[in-house]
Amino acid sequence: MREASSVRVTTLMDNDPWLEGLRVSWGLSFYVEVFSKGARHILLMDTGGSPDLLLENASKLHLNLREVETVFISHWHADHCGALDHLLGILPTSTPIYFPSENSSWFRRIREAGKVPIACAGPVRLMEGVWSTGNLGRGIAEHSLMVNVERKGLLLLVGCSHPGVLRILRRAREVSGGSVYGVIGGFHISSAREGARVGRALREMDVRLVSPCHCTRPPARREIKRVVGEAYVENGVGRVLSIGSLG
């Protein structure tokens, strides 16, 4: 798998705040900037549920959603794709929009808006150093975003981890043939017991950056933090995480 030189991830929507003055809501959206060979590429992973809140946060963070080149929807739940309809009206023609599975209603609307829907049944390359894990969901179709960063390894961005966050990590390692440097997003676990189990597994995999948010409940977060120690990074709306040497 080819590498990107660096990546910067800004949390646009989440249940919790990081910076004052930004709006919070149940849901998730990441503004992802990938730097490779002197070029900067912008992806939006998930949209949150409210176009108004997404646009307000983007404006306050000085992020231009019209510059988004690629949209990646982790799964079909409204708190992850609810603002997509609005984005269809502002994104450039032929913008690719990646999904874990086909959806006839959504795909029709996307094509009518002049955009390109792409279902990722298996691993799919989005651009240099950036891949989909491919759909891992049995009941709920879901895929995750992988960015392979030089001298670091994989950064894995997860939406809700319905297939299981550890299963997603194993798939990412299988696809890339390398190690996972960091994981950011919703882990979909609630209890301290689940948090301890996931935390131990992440520590054993030598994951250096662990930043759970959204559907990771506080008891699970606290236990993950206790187990992984300095690898733990708090998240919330307005948080910016950079990996690699930004270009």
C-alpha positions as MATLAB code, in Angstrom:
seq = 'MREASSVRVTTLMDNDPWLEGLRVSWGLSFYVEVFSKGARHILLMDTGGSPDLLLENASKLHLNLREVETVFISHWHADHCGALDHLLGILPTSTPIYFPSENSSWFRRIREAGKVPIACAGPVRLMEGVWSTGNLGRGIAEHSLMVNVERKGLLLLVGCSHPGVLRILRRAREVSGGSVYGVIGGFHISSAREGARVGRALREMDVRLVSPCHCTRPPARREIKRVVGEAYVENGVGRVLSIGSLG';
ca = [
       0.000    0.000    0.000;
       1.391    3.423   -1.013;
       1.892    6.069    1.672;
       0.759    9.627    2.312;
       3.299   11.976    3.860;
       0.879   13.166    6.546;
      -2.749   13.554    7.549;
      -4.710   16.096    9.575;
      -8.120   15.211   11.026;
     -10.545   17.840   12.339;
     -13.628   16.691   14.238;
     -16.522   18.662   12.717;
     -19.418   16.903   14.447;
     -19.533   14.882   17.657;
     -21.586   14.564   20.827;
     -18.935   16.326   22.913;
     -17.191   19.705   22.612;
     -13.464   20.333   22.420;
     -13.405   24.037   21.539;
     -15.846   26.561   22.961;
     -18.387   28.133   20.638;
     -18.931   25.069   18.439;
     -22.184   23.105   18.183;
     -22.497   19.536   19.406;
     -25.029   16.927   18.340;
     -25.315   13.148   18.367;
     -23.415   12.088   15.269;
     -19.976   12.247   13.724;
     -18.062   13.977   10.947;
     -14.340   14.284   10.241;
     -12.696   16.774    7.858;
      -9.640   14.878    6.639;
      -6.691   16.551    4.911;
      -4.227   14.168    3.277;
      -0.826   15.456    2.166;
       1.042   13.496   -0.493;
       3.828   14.476   -2.908;
       3.317   18.166   -2.192;
      -0.436   18.009   -2.844;
      -3.288   18.425   -0.346;
      -6.452   16.375   -0.742;
      -9.615   16.897    1.305;
     -12.066   14.175    2.302;
     -15.171   14.374    4.434;
     -15.835   11.237    6.448;
     -19.489   11.193    7.490;
     -21.627   14.321    7.712;
     -23.330   14.244   11.091;
     -27.106   14.505   11.169;
     -27.680   18.244   10.708;
     -26.539   20.290    7.697;
     -27.022   23.530    9.653;
     -24.722   22.429   12.473;
     -22.158   20.987   10.062;
     -22.001   24.232    8.081;
     -21.860   26.372   11.219;
     -18.969   24.402   12.708;
     -17.108   24.347    9.396;
     -17.479   28.121    9.088;
     -16.259   28.760   12.637;
     -13.258   26.487   12.034;
     -12.546   28.188    8.675;
     -12.994   24.941    6.749;
     -14.517   25.236    3.277;
     -16.789   22.283    2.529;
     -16.852   23.292   -1.148;
     -13.211   22.188   -1.308;
     -14.095   18.606   -0.351;
     -12.954   16.269   -3.152;
     -14.230   12.977   -1.771;
     -17.012   11.984    0.625;
     -16.808    8.772    2.650;
     -19.949    7.547    4.437;
     -19.169    4.859    7.012;
     -22.744    3.548    7.259;
     -26.333    4.497    6.531;
     -27.473    5.785    9.933;
     -28.873    9.327    9.852;
     -26.411   10.680   12.431;
     -23.621    9.860    9.956;
     -25.214   10.746    6.612;
     -28.048   13.134    7.511;
     -26.344   16.199    5.999;
     -25.416   14.462    2.753;
     -28.458   15.741    0.841;
     -27.344   19.319    1.443;
     -23.751   18.568    0.452;
     -24.925   17.170   -2.877;
     -25.970   20.693   -3.787;
     -22.626   22.357   -3.056;
     -20.003   19.789   -4.028;
     -18.466   19.797   -7.529;
     -19.923   17.612  -10.266;
     -18.485   14.074  -10.377;
     -17.460   14.111   -6.694;
     -17.051   10.442   -5.658;
     -19.089    9.359   -2.643;
     -18.047    6.061   -1.071;
     -20.462    3.795    0.802;
     -20.203    0.332    2.381;
     -23.076   -1.045    0.293;
     -25.541   -0.100   -2.410;
     -28.680    1.844   -1.557;
     -31.024    2.398   -4.490;
     -32.732    5.502   -3.072;
     -29.511    7.264   -2.120;
     -27.661    6.190   -5.263;
     -30.444    7.595   -7.452;
     -30.355   10.963   -5.660;
     -26.570   11.093   -5.873;
     -26.557   10.392   -9.608;
     -29.308   12.960  -10.172;
     -27.075   15.503   -8.394;
     -24.235   14.683  -10.788;
     -22.103   12.906   -8.199;
     -20.662    9.376   -8.358;
     -21.791    6.759   -5.781;
     -19.323    3.930   -5.158;
     -20.093    0.838   -3.063;
     -17.114   -0.734   -1.280;
     -17.971   -4.407   -0.871;
     -14.245   -5.088   -0.496;
     -11.146   -2.937    0.038;
     -11.085    0.036   -2.361;
      -8.331    2.594   -3.039;
      -9.634    6.177   -2.828;
      -6.348    7.949   -3.574;
      -2.629    7.682   -2.850;
      -2.290    6.092    0.591;
      -6.038    6.130    1.339;
      -8.283    3.048    1.307;
     -11.633    1.719    2.435;
     -11.476   -1.445    4.524;
     -14.458   -2.680    2.551;
     -17.796   -3.564    4.098;
     -17.467   -5.601    7.287;
     -21.043   -5.375    8.512;
     -23.271   -8.422    8.815;
     -26.472   -6.705    9.943;
     -25.410   -3.074    9.517;
     -23.221   -2.442    6.475;
     -20.169   -0.420    7.551;
     -16.674    0.297    6.288;
     -13.818    2.349    7.721;
     -11.214    4.717    6.302;
      -7.500    3.883    6.289;
      -4.703    6.404    5.710;
      -1.213    4.930    5.442;
       1.241    7.551    6.732;
       4.941    7.216    5.965;
       7.174    6.351    8.941;
       4.057    5.935   11.118;
       1.693    3.288    9.761;
      -2.069    3.197    9.387;
      -4.418    5.775   10.793;
      -7.845    4.144   11.019;
     -10.976    6.309   11.122;
     -14.080    4.460   12.282;
     -17.696    5.623   12.243;
     -19.596    3.483   14.763;
     -17.652    0.196   14.687;
     -20.825   -1.884   14.474;
     -18.754   -4.832   13.153;
     -16.500   -4.504   16.239;
     -13.561   -2.133   16.503;
     -11.042   -4.961   16.957;
     -12.393   -6.790   13.919;
     -11.977   -3.576   11.921;
      -8.371   -3.237   13.121;
      -7.622   -6.807   12.090;
      -9.085   -6.162    8.631;
      -7.003   -2.980    8.299;
      -3.815   -4.892    9.096;
      -4.732   -7.636    6.635;
      -5.414   -5.155    3.823;
      -2.310   -3.046    4.405;
       0.118   -5.716    5.503;
       1.328   -3.240    8.131;
       0.618   -2.012   11.628;
      -2.075    0.350   12.894;
      -0.571    3.538   14.328;
      -3.807    5.114   15.481;
      -7.574    4.724   15.641;
     -10.062    7.594   15.891;
     -13.860    7.494   16.039;
     -16.806    5.673   17.540;
     -15.971    2.327   19.160;
     -19.620    1.394   19.945;
     -18.898    0.091   23.432;
     -20.476    1.119   26.720;
     -19.159   -0.631   29.815;
     -15.899   -0.426   31.719;
     -15.451   -4.152   31.121;
     -15.674   -3.679   27.345;
     -13.341   -0.703   27.572;
     -10.733   -2.731   29.440;
     -10.937   -5.564   26.901;
     -10.560   -3.220   23.924;
      -7.854   -1.210   25.678;
      -5.776   -4.326   26.357;
      -6.073   -5.448   22.737;
      -5.033   -2.005   21.446;
      -2.059   -2.002   23.804;
      -1.035   -5.473   22.626;
      -1.255   -4.265   19.001;
       1.006   -1.336   19.976;
      -1.504    1.263   18.757;
       0.124    4.630   19.558;
      -2.899    6.934   19.240;
      -6.302    5.981   20.638;
      -9.042    8.614   20.363;
     -12.545    7.217   20.961;
     -15.574    9.480   20.660;
     -19.252    9.519   19.610;
     -20.784    6.139   20.544;
     -18.004    5.203   22.989;
     -19.687    5.695   26.366;
     -17.865    7.390   29.281;
     -17.295    4.218   31.375;
     -15.640    2.538   28.381;
     -13.584    5.649   27.578;
     -12.291    5.935   31.134;
     -11.165    2.324   31.150;
      -9.522    2.568   27.726;
      -7.647    5.638   28.959;
      -6.504    3.804   32.075;
      -5.239    0.830   30.071;
      -3.528    2.556   27.121;
      -2.143    5.476   29.130;
      -0.313    8.131   27.105;
      -1.674    6.737   23.830;
      -5.122    8.057   24.782;
      -6.203   11.336   23.161;
      -9.410   13.148   24.097;
     -11.707   14.115   21.235;
     -14.644   16.409   20.547;
     -15.887   19.048   18.129;
     -12.981   21.234   17.030;
     -10.233   18.778   17.953;
      -7.430   18.664   15.369;
      -5.092   15.660   15.235;
      -2.070   15.645   12.919;
       0.114   12.671   12.055;
       3.316   12.893   10.047;
       5.146   15.930    8.729;
       2.488   18.248    7.299;
       3.215   19.473    3.792;
];
